[in-house]
Structure formats: C-alpha cells, structure tokens
Amino acid sequence: MLARVWSASIVGIDAVKVGVEVDVSGGLPGIVVLGLPDAAVQESKERVKATLKNAGFAFPMRKIVINLTPADLRKEGPCFDLPISVGILAASEQVNAELLGDYLFLGEVSLDGNLRAVAGVLPIAATAEKMGITGLVVPADNAQEAAVVEGLKVYGFNNISDVANFLNNPSSHKPVQFDGTLQTSPGKLLDSFSSADLKDVKGQAHARRALEIAAVGGHNLIFVGPPGSGKTMLARRLPTILPPLVFAEALEVTRIHSVAGLLKNRGSLVRDRPFRSPHHSASGPSLVGGGSFPRPGEISLAHFGILFLDELTEFKRDVLEFLRQPLEDGYVTISRTRQSVMFPAQFTLVASTNPCPCGYYGDTIQQCTCSPRQREQYWAKLSGPLMDRIDLQVAVNRLKAEEITQQPTGESSTSVRERVQQARERTANRFKDERNLRCNAHMQSGHLQKWCKLDDVSRNLLEAAIKKLGLSARASDRILKVARTIADLAGDDDLKANHVAEAIQYRTIDRMQ
C-alpha cells in the first residue's frame, strides 16, 4: 500500500514542502530511502524501525520504499523521522490516512518512541499556509515555537503513540495555544550581563553620548583606547538602552535562531535584541555563514541587534573584509555549487581596539613602546573601506584618578532608553511611507537629499572637514546620517550646523597611525 505524508526542508531561512512517499509491498524485507537523503536521513531507517517496535506497533516485515520529493532537493537532518514513521503506519493500515493531506509532520524520534525537538520549525510554520497546509504536528518541545504563527493549527505530542491516537481520533485533541509570556534570549552573552546598567560607567561622557546616538540611529561604532579605559564595558551596555523588538522583528529574529538550532527547549519567541560577541579567532564562514548546506553565521544571528567585535585588530584582515558587503546591504548571500541562499544581516557593528600593539599610544601616563612601523602594520588590518562604514569612531581615554575613586554619577539605562525610544519614534514617523527603512543608518542617497538638507553654514563646515580629513563620499554621507540622528535626539526637524559639527567629531580616527 502507498501512503503520502507531508513534511518540509529548510533552505536558508525559508521552507520547501517535501513529500514523504512510503510504499509497503511484497519482496525481501528491507528499507530503501530515495531522494538525496543525507547521512542523518539514511540513519532514520534504523531509528524508525526500533521506535515503532518499542512503541508497540507492528513493523511490516516487507519491502519498504521511501521516496522524498522533490528528488533534486537535498534532504538533511532528523526532522523526517516522524513523517517516515507516520507513513509506514499509514501504509501498513495501523493509522487512519484521511488527515495526512492536511497536516505537515516534523520531528525526531528516539528509540523508546518519544519525540525530540528539531531546528527550523518556525520558518516552516510561517510558510505552511503558502504550502496549502492547515495544521502542523510537531514534538511538544517545538509546539510553542510553531504556535507563534497565527491561523495555523499546531499539535504538539510527546511520543509516536500520541500521534497515532490523534490520526485515529482527531477530535480528542486540541491545538496548542501560543503563550505570549514565553520568551528566549539566545543572543545574550551571559546571564551575568543581564543586570548591566549604563549608570555603572564612570566618566566617559563622550563615549556615553556616542552609545546613545548609535542606539537611536543604528550606527556602527568603534571605541579606540588604552587597556582598562572601559571600552568593553561601554559596548556591553548598548543593548540595555535599545528599545525591545516589535513583533515583526521578533518573528524574523526567531526564524534565524530557529534555523540555527538555538531555540530547542528554550521557549518560543526571541524578545530581546541579539548581542553576539565572536572570538577574534573566528573564521570567515562562522562570521558570515556557510557550510556545504549554508547555515546563518554570527552576523545573521545578530540581525536587528548588536555584533560586538572585541579587539578588532586581532581578527584576520580577510575575515574583517567579509563584513563590508553585509554592512552596506543588510544581507549576505552564500553561494554553493548546488544552491545559493540569502540570510538577513541588518546589524549594528560595535567594535573596540587598542591604539597600537602595546596599547598605550597617545596615553598621558604610560609611554608607548611601539615603533611607527609597528603602529602602521597594526592599523593596516583595518582597510579604508571598512573604516568608512563605521559611522562613530570614538577615542576612549584613560580615567583620571578622581574619576576612578568616585561613585558613578551618570544616567541609568532606563532614562537613556526613554530618550532613545522618543527619538526612534520621530524617525519612524518620518519613515512611515518607506518600506523596510527602520533607522537613519539605512538611509540611501535619495533619503539624504530629502531629509538631510544643509544650509550654507553647515555645507561649508562639511566641505572643510572633507578636505582636511580626506573623507570619501561614503564617509561624508555617513556624517549626514549621524547628524540626522543627533537632530532627532534634539527634537529638531532640520539639520543645523551644531548637528553636523558633532557628527564630524566622530570621524577623526579614520586612519590612525
């Protein structure tokens, strides 16, 4: 007998409908899997066989042919265990096959019959309606993740016996309701940073101001200063002044983390903006994504959040160059022989570095021991085009003795976040008729001409800065974007000379020697 069960496969962060055809017929007992299965899918033959026997079902001792369609799409992962199991049960007439055409099945099975969570359930649920699917049958641990999608019936089960009971008596089971209180934050560094607050920072008023501007406009930011000046401490407090994700953003971020397998048993929806901090030994594929079957990298996991690169000059130059296109376009395309996928990567880059190899160039107390040649080689790792894409370049100086010993007197993250939220509301109101334009850092040339008009004084000021600092056209555009953000913070509709002057201050480390 032939049975067809619907499942799905992930391509990038999208889903493709996969048919699981199971034919049980005469012949020597055995199982054959067709349709470009990977090793994990091939191994499902033995898992499914043991699962059905241990769950009390009769495993047909006949020839079983399993065909995964479309045949030219590579199938990978253990998510096909459940649809294969259901297909065998339906083909051997142990479950009712009437509902199989309306539901999509996903899940890994263990040898005792229990169902285990799999990655990528949310993207599949999000595109189920386009596939013509009315319901989703998944492991109980994936149920809340799938239930985020409205208008889709989601059923979560703990074992294969419960799935069989559902197919034989569907009216006895109710779909899972989404619990909006559940959330997860896979992008956080460590739990110990959850209590971080900007009020803990002593001094560094200039750097705190840069953080606020970056939070409003989504501007890339780099801190340059000697060891112990507070660069990392400042960067790790940027997420505390960012507004929370709106639902549409949270859904997109959750889809990426679901594909990456970061949501298993962790909740249903990512509510906090991601904060990713890869080590400087990270490779290019781990940063931008890749693999034989492409998976999202750190820049995509930081989508709508922060990518923090501590000790930026310790990263390999070729790895840093991978960031140039995503910083400009907001997405990254991974091309392989069999397929090409696109991952969103609209992140804010925050970096920190010392001014030289010894770390004390320009320090007022400790003398630098580096030669001019060493400093030149040190900064050569950061290309001009990459530095052009960093809007805010801030020198962080050593704290004075009296600043170190005094109690922190700066504003708390809560009060700063309120200003950030107000400024972002002004920005959102300005961009209400623009599609996919969320913050000032993403404005294009036409937007600058419309919303960043300069008076004569401001224009002369910008021209003088371009000549003196040798700025490129891209760098001058980014000055205008930062000036627009500063004006939003001040509540001004038009750019003024003081806004442009402050923005120019953040371009003074373009090529530090």
Disulfide bonds with the S-S distance in Angstrom:
none
